């Protein structure tokens, strides 16, 4: 009997970020064990325009924590690896129509009964986002790893605070250098 609630909790946790698609690519010939340090490159000015300061700081902090968990040491500049963050946001507008089957009047010989409204529409906007994290060999200028997350951005700040670290963690799951156990 206790296995059922635990199973439900696991399913709920896994489904909380299920709307976001995550993929990774990496250079299979690169030796990720030789690099010891990393630094995060300054973000593109467009990221500052489209992403609020709190979300940007949380994104950068979550990326740094994932790199540190893999044994890298963060530096302010000139590390072995340079990490770049890029965000693309796109607003998509949709319209939903609704009708009421109980209207007054009609045409021809058909006259429905009852009162109601004829219907209308509802316009909504959904923000779709793409998050790219690139890890470069700073000295060789080669792209070693890239993580991509695509999904809808939640309007609620508290939900974003909870989901951003989860998305970054999912993005780094298949990073070639595993997390260091302590």
N, C-alpha and C positions, 0 to 999 in steps of 0.2 A: 504494500500500500504506500510506503514512503517513496518508492521509486517513481511513481506517477508525478507528484509535485516537483521533484528534482528534474525530471525530464521536461516538464512544462516550463520550468525556469530556464533551462538551457535553450529550449526552442525560442522562448521570448527574447533572450539575450542575443541569440544569433539572428533573429529576424529584425531586431531594432535597427540594424544598419543594412538590411537586405536590399533596400532600394538603391544602394550605391554599388556600382560596378567598379571593381578594382583589378588592375593588371600591372604586371612588372615585366621588364626586359633587362637583361644584363649581358655583358661581354663574357662569354664562357671561357675565353682564353686568359682573362685577367686574374691575377692573384690578389684576392682581397685581404690576405693575411699580412702582406708587406706594409700596408698603410697603418699608421698609428694615430694620426691627428686629422681633424677636419675643421673647416670653418664655413660659415653660411654667408654666401654672397649677398650684397645689398639687393633688395627686391626692386623689381621694375616699378617705375612711378605709377603705372596704370593699376598695379595692385593696391597702392595707397589710395587711389581714387575710388576703386570699386569695393574694397574690403575695409571694414572698420578696424580701428586700431586694436581692439580687444581680440577680434578673431585672428588678425595677422600675428599678434604676439603669441596667441595660443597655438597657431599653426607652426610658427618657428620654434617654440618651446617643445612641442610634441615631436617635431623632426629631430631636434637636438637630443631629446631623451632617447629616441630610438637609436640614434648613432652611438650615444654613450653606452647604452645597454649592450652594444656589440663590441665594446672594448675600445672605442675611439675616444681620444681626448679632444675637447673643443678648444679652439684657439680663436683669437680675434681676427687674424689674417694669416695667410701663407701656410696653411696646413697641407698635409699630403693630399687630402681630398677637399674639393670645393663643392658645396651643396647649393643648388639653386631652386627657388620656389617660384612657380608661375601659376596664376589663377585666371581662369576665363569664366566670366559670368554672362549669361544671356537670359533676358526676360522673354518669356513666351506667353502670349495672351490667348485665352480660349473663351468660347461662349457656350453656355449650356441653355438650351431652351426647355421651358416647362409649359405644360398646358393643363387645363382643368376640363374634365369631361362633362361637368355639370354647368353648362352655360345657359343663358337666357336667350332664346331665339333660335334661329337656324334658317335654312333656306329650303325651298321646295316643299314637299309634304311632310318633312321630318321636323318636329319641334320637340327637342328634349325638355324635360321638366327640371325645375330646381333653379337655384341661384348660384352664381359663382363668378369666376373671371375667365377670360379667354386665354390667358397665358402671358408669357413674356420671356425675357431672357436674363441671364446673369453672366456678367463678364468677370473673368478672374485672370490673375497674372501669376505665373509660376517662374521662379528663378532657377534656371538650370546652371550647374557649375561643373567645371573641369579643373581638377587640381593636378599639377605636374610637379614632381620632385625629381631633379636630376642630380646625380653624383658623378663628378668628373675627377680624373686624375689631374691634380693641379699642375704638376710639372710637365706631363705629356699632353695635357689639354684633350684627353680622350674621354668620351662618355663611357662610363663603366656600368651605370645602372640607372634605370628610369622607372618610376612608379607613377601610375595614372589612376585617378579616381574620378568617376563621372556620376552625377546624381542631382537630385533637386535639393536646393538650399532651403532649410527650414527658416521661417520668419521669426520663430521664438529664440531669443538669445540664450536662454537657459538650456534648451535642447541642443543648440549648436555647441555650447560649452561642453556638454556631455558627449556629443557625437564626434567632434573634431579629433580628439585623441584616439577614439576607436577606429576612425577611418585611417588615420596615419598608421596605427598599429597594424591594421589589415593590409595596408599598402606594403609594409616592410616584412610581412610574414615570410616571404620567399627570398629575402635578401640573402645573397650568397654567404655572408658571414653571420653565423648564428649568434643569438644572445649569449652573453657570458653569464654563467651561473656562479653565484657567490655563496 
